[in-house]
Amino acid sequence: MNEMSKNSIKLLSGTTTYNIHQPRVAFVIALTLMVAGITACGSNRGAIANPTNSAADTGITTANTTTPNADAFPNQPLSPSPTRTQATNETTLTPQPLRARTNGEIVINVALPEGYHLNEEAPQHYEAIVTSGNEHLTFARGEQTIARTSKSLELPLRLPLNTRTAGKANVRVSFKVFYCRYEAGGSCRVKTLTWNLPIDVTMQEDAPHVISAQSEITL
């Protein structure tokens, strides 16, 4: 066999070998691509099923915040212990007679719980308004509204009035009271009490010249 024939046989053999293995390689490549595609599809489906990240997934926690009651934490010092949240009570009293054309007064008293006293370190505050009938009565100097804030306020509160002609009137009094336990380090509290006082200004000479209101604070 000459050299040309040998070379032809070798070339044919190489070609035949290539043709036999090529489909297998192609099949392996195609199978690999198919598996990769299925895996990618699965990942995409998971992403679509959960398009947003929750706080648990991201590691971020959220919490609701609450704003403290401003009345429970005044700028002025109170006592060694924190003050509890404010509570408000409003009372409407039955009408009381008051002598006309005289100097009268409203007396407000508050009974504190046993073992408590007014907090001398906190500014007690009251406000009184003649809500109707100011032609029949005003406060001492003709005011329709009076207010005071002071650490030296004591109970009972005395609000001077000036009565005029006979008729019906109404006075609204609000008192914010800070009170603490007597014991060292005792807790302190704050409460706002409100009274609506209907008043019958009368010309009867035996009518009283004092209007009174009293409340009791319970724990």
C-alpha positions as semicolon CSV with decimal commas, in nm:
position;residue;x (nm);y (nm);z (nm)
1;M;0,000;0,000;0,000
2;N;0,146;0,332;-0,100
3;E;0,171;0,639;0,120
4;M;-0,128;0,805;-0,043
5;S;-0,353;0,511;0,042
6;K;-0,231;0,503;0,401
7;N;-0,298;0,872;0,442
8;S;-0,646;0,833;0,296
9;I;-0,723;0,554;0,541
10;K;-0,600;0,765;0,837
11;L;-0,802;1,063;0,724
12;L;-1,109;0,848;0,680
13;S;-1,057;0,692;1,019
14;G;-1,026;1,035;1,187
15;T;-1,336;1,162;1,011
16;T;-1,535;0,856;1,109
17;T;-1,431;0,889;1,474
18;Y;-1,530;1,256;1,481
19;N;-1,869;1,183;1,329
20;I;-1,942;0,910;1,581
21;H;-1,857;1,120;1,893
22;Q;-1,993;1,454;1,781
23;P;-2,363;1,371;1,843
24;R;-2,278;1,249;2,192
25;V;-2,102;1,573;2,278
26;A;-2,387;1,772;2,136
27;F;-2,635;1,567;2,338
28;V;-2,441;1,621;2,660
29;I;-2,422;1,995;2,595
30;A;-2,793;2,016;2,519
31;L;-2,879;1,819;2,834
32;T;-2,663;2,046;3,045
33;L;-2,829;2,356;2,901
34;M;-3,171;2,205;2,963
35;V;-3,094;2,134;3,330
36;A;-2,956;2,487;3,375
37;G;-3,270;2,630;3,218
38;I;-3,498;2,432;3,449
39;T;-3,299;2,550;3,753
40;A;-3,320;2,914;3,640
41;C;-3,695;2,876;3,585
42;G;-3,741;2,743;3,937
43;S;-3,549;3,037;4,080
44;N;-3,756;3,285;3,882
45;R;-4,080;3,124;3,995
46;G;-3,970;3,159;4,357
47;A;-3,892;3,526;4,300
48;I;-4,233;3,590;4,140
49;A;-4,417;3,405;4,414
50;N;-4,257;3,633;4,673
51;P;-4,198;3,965;4,491
52;T;-4,141;4,169;4,808
53;N;-3,918;4,107;5,101
54;S;-4,081;4,100;5,443
55;A;-3,925;4,247;5,755
56;A;-3,820;3,898;5,860
57;D;-3,650;3,834;5,521
58;T;-3,456;4,158;5,526
59;G;-3,362;4,141;5,890
60;I;-3,533;4,481;5,955
61;T;-3,767;4,501;6,253
62;T;-4,038;4,763;6,298
63;A;-4,191;4,887;6,622
64;N;-4,479;5,115;6,709
65;T;-4,377;5,419;6,906
66;T;-4,591;5,602;7,155
67;T;-4,570;5,966;7,250
68;P;-4,576;6,031;7,627
69;N;-4,857;6,244;7,759
70;A;-4,729;6,599;7,787
71;D;-4,914;6,651;8,115
72;A;-4,738;6,353;8,265
73;F;-4,392;6,493;8,191
74;P;-4,398;6,872;8,248
75;N;-4,087;7,081;8,204
76;Q;-4,084;7,167;8,571
77;P;-3,943;6,911;8,816
78;L;-4,197;6,697;8,993
79;S;-4,071;6,440;9,239
80;P;-3,807;6,167;9,256
81;S;-4,048;5,920;9,095
82;P;-4,199;5,947;8,744
83;T;-4,546;6,093;8,720
84;R;-4,821;5,873;8,587
85;T;-5,050;5,957;8,298
86;Q;-5,306;6,232;8,344
87;A;-5,672;6,152;8,387
88;T;-5,958;6,400;8,352
89;N;-6,285;6,412;8,549
90;E;-6,567;6,658;8,475
91;T;-6,858;6,722;8,709
92;T;-7,169;6,936;8,657
93;L;-7,321;7,048;8,986
94;T;-7,679;7,138;9,063
95;P;-7,760;7,514;9,045
96;Q;-7,661;7,715;9,354
97;P;-7,800;8,053;9,461
98;L;-7,573;8,353;9,505
99;R;-7,662;8,692;9,642
100;A;-7,670;8,972;9,386
101;R;-7,471;9,296;9,415
102;T;-7,212;9,161;9,652
103;N;-6,858;9,030;9,665
104;G;-6,880;8,654;9,656
105;E;-6,643;8,370;9,590
106;I;-6,614;8,017;9,457
107;V;-6,445;7,774;9,694
108;I;-6,289;7,465;9,531
109;N;-6,162;7,182;9,747
110;V;-6,008;6,847;9,650
111;A;-5,968;6,552;9,884
112;L;-5,645;6,371;9,798
113;P;-5,595;5,997;9,854
114;E;-5,474;5,898;10,198
115;G;-5,098;5,941;10,229
116;Y;-5,073;6,197;9,942
117;H;-5,004;6,571;9,939
118;L;-4,975;6,846;9,680
119;N;-4,640;6,833;9,502
120;E;-4,455;7,149;9,606
121;E;-4,208;7,107;9,318
122;A;-4,475;7,114;9,046
123;P;-4,678;7,418;8,932
124;Q;-5,044;7,364;9,017
125;H;-5,272;7,530;8,762
126;Y;-5,632;7,644;8,750
127;E;-5,847;7,828;8,496
128;A;-6,197;7,964;8,551
129;I;-6,432;8,101;8,284
130;V;-6,774;8,263;8,305
131;T;-6,925;8,065;8,017
132;S;-7,264;8,234;8,031
133;G;-7,441;8,517;8,215
134;N;-7,143;8,751;8,245
135;E;-7,394;9,038;8,270
136;H;-7,494;8,888;8,607
137;L;-7,152;8,811;8,750
138;T;-6,781;8,838;8,674
139;F;-6,466;8,772;8,864
140;A;-6,341;9,029;9,117
141;R;-6,200;9,286;8,874
142;G;-6,463;9,240;8,606
143;E;-6,276;8,961;8,424
144;Q;-6,461;8,689;8,241
145;T;-6,160;8,453;8,262
146;I;-5,894;8,410;8,527
147;A;-5,604;8,164;8,544
148;R;-5,307;8,102;8,767
149;T;-5,007;7,868;8,767
150;S;-4,798;7,849;9,081
151;K;-4,606;7,609;9,302
152;S;-4,750;7,788;9,605
153;L;-5,117;7,716;9,532
154;E;-5,298;7,561;9,826
155;L;-5,631;7,392;9,882
156;P;-5,901;7,502;9,898
157;L;-5,889;7,736;9,597
158;R;-6,075;8,064;9,650
159;L;-6,190;8,252;9,339
160;P;-6,341;8,596;9,411
161;L;-6,663;8,695;9,231
162;N;-6,848;9,019;9,175
163;T;-7,224;8,970;9,136
164;R;-7,448;9,219;8,959
165;T;-7,814;9,187;8,861
166;A;-8,029;8,880;8,919
167;G;-8,018;8,607;8,657
168;K;-7,864;8,276;8,559
169;A;-7,493;8,225;8,494
170;N;-7,246;7,943;8,461
171;V;-6,881;7,918;8,561
172;R;-6,644;7,646;8,444
173;V;-6,338;7,575;8,660
174;S;-6,051;7,339;8,566
175;F;-5,779;7,248;8,812
176;K;-5,470;7,047;8,721
177;V;-5,338;6,897;9,042
178;F;-4,999;6,731;9,095
179;Y;-4,979;6,515;9,406
180;C;-4,727;6,272;9,559
181;R;-4,692;6,021;9,840
182;Y;-4,548;6,151;10,164
183;E;-4,290;5,873;10,183
184;A;-3,942;5,935;10,037
185;G;-3,925;5,836;9,673
186;G;-4,303;5,797;9,663
187;S;-4,482;5,802;9,330
188;C;-4,638;6,121;9,192
189;R;-4,954;6,162;8,988
190;V;-5,137;6,432;8,794
191;K;-5,508;6,474;8,732
192;T;-5,726;6,748;8,585
193;L;-6,059;6,807;8,754
194;T;-6,330;7,019;8,594
195;W;-6,648;7,161;8,743
196;N;-6,944;7,323;8,567
197;L;-7,114;7,549;8,820
198;P;-7,466;7,674;8,735
199;I;-7,539;7,983;8,946
200;D;-7,867;8,161;9,021
201;V;-7,785;8,521;9,104
202;T;-8,073;8,635;9,321
203;M;-8,186;8,949;9,502
204;Q;-8,285;8,752;9,811
205;E;-8,096;8,897;10,105
206;D;-8,058;8,561;10,279
207;A;-7,893;8,402;9,974
208;P;-7,532;8,286;10,031
209;H;-7,235;8,471;9,891
210;V;-7,025;8,156;9,848
211;I;-7,044;7,887;9,580
212;S;-6,867;7,561;9,670
213;A;-6,745;7,261;9,476
214;Q;-6,559;6,959;9,607
215;S;-6,415;6,644;9,453
216;E;-6,233;6,342;9,585
217;I;-5,944;6,174;9,404
218;T;-5,930;5,800;9,446
219;L;-5,655;5,561;9,341
